[in-house]
Amino acid sequence: MRCVIARFPFDLFKNEVEDSMKGIKPEPVTGDAVVISRRVYPVKQVGEVITRQDRRDFSAAEVTRALTRLGFTCRPAEAPAPAVPPTPLETASALLGTPGAV
């Protein structure tokens, strides 16, 4: 499949992407991710390997779009859990502090 990543055209095939990622240890996922051969890789890491370009030269969206068209499962970055405000009881307990040692 022909796709454009960082203004450069690439002919990518699913089996070639899988072969390129064999033996490469997945980095910790902090953003968008893709599942390749039952392993979860950051999209930017896969893009760097298959294009041989620096990660700063392309966006995660470009690589995600190409990998999705090839048939890979892509996952969006997980949003951080919203902070739950403390209950009035927890706020009062924090203000009072802990009892001192006698």
C-alpha positions in Angstrom: 0.0 0.0 0.0 1.3 3.4 -0.9 1.2 6.1 1.8 2.9 9.4 2.6 4.6 9.9 5.9 6.5 13.1 6.6 6.0 14.2 3.0 7.8 11.1 1.7 6.0 8.3 -0.2 6.3 4.7 1.1 5.1 1.4 -0.2 4.2 -0.6 2.9 3.0 -4.1 3.2 1.7 -5.7 6.4 4.1 -8.7 6.4 7.1 -6.3 5.8 6.1 -4.2 8.8 5.8 -7.3 10.9 9.2 -8.6 9.8 10.8 -5.1 10.5 9.5 -5.2 14.1 10.7 -8.8 14.8 13.4 -8.8 17.5 12.7 -5.2 18.5 11.8 -4.7 22.1 8.7 -2.5 22.6 9.4 0.8 24.5 7.0 1.9 27.2 3.8 3.2 25.7 3.1 6.8 26.6 0.9 7.8 23.7 -0.8 6.1 20.7 0.0 2.4 20.4 -0.2 -0.3 17.8 -0.5 -4.1 18.2 2.0 -6.0 16.0 2.3 -9.8 16.5 0.7 -9.7 19.9 3.1 -7.0 21.1 2.1 -3.4 21.8 4.5 -0.8 20.4 4.4 3.0 20.5 3.3 4.3 17.1 6.3 6.6 16.9 8.7 3.7 17.5 7.1 1.7 14.6 7.2 4.8 12.4 10.9 5.3 13.1 11.7 1.7 12.2 9.7 1.4 9.0 10.6 4.9 7.6 14.1 5.1 8.9 13.4 8.7 9.8 13.7 10.6 13.1 10.6 10.6 15.2 10.4 14.3 15.1 9.9 14.3 11.3 6.4 12.7 11.4 3.3 12.8 13.5 1.7 9.8 15.3 -1.5 10.5 13.3 0.3 9.9 10.0 1.7 6.5 11.1 -1.5 5.5 12.8 -3.5 6.2 9.6 -1.1 4.1 7.5 -1.0 1.2 10.0 -4.8 1.2 10.3 -5.1 1.0 6.5 -2.7 -2.0 6.6 -5.0 -3.8 9.0 -3.2 -3.3 12.4 -5.0 -2.5 15.6 -4.2 0.9 16.8 -5.1 2.3 20.2 -5.4 6.0 21.1 -3.4 7.5 24.0 -5.2 7.0 27.3 -6.3 10.2 28.9 -5.2 10.6 32.5 -7.8 9.8 35.1 -9.6 12.9 36.3 -8.6 13.9 39.8 -11.4 13.2 42.3 -11.9 16.1 44.7 -11.6 15.1 48.4 -14.7 14.7 50.4 -15.5 17.2 53.2 -14.5 14.5 55.8 -11.1 13.9 54.0 -10.5 17.7 53.9 -11.2 18.1 57.6 -9.0 15.2 58.5 -6.2 16.6 56.4 -6.6 20.0 58.1 -6.6 18.5 61.6 -3.5 16.4 61.0 -2.6 13.3 62.9 -2.5 13.0 66.7 0.9 13.6 68.2 2.8 10.9 70.1 2.3 11.1 73.9 
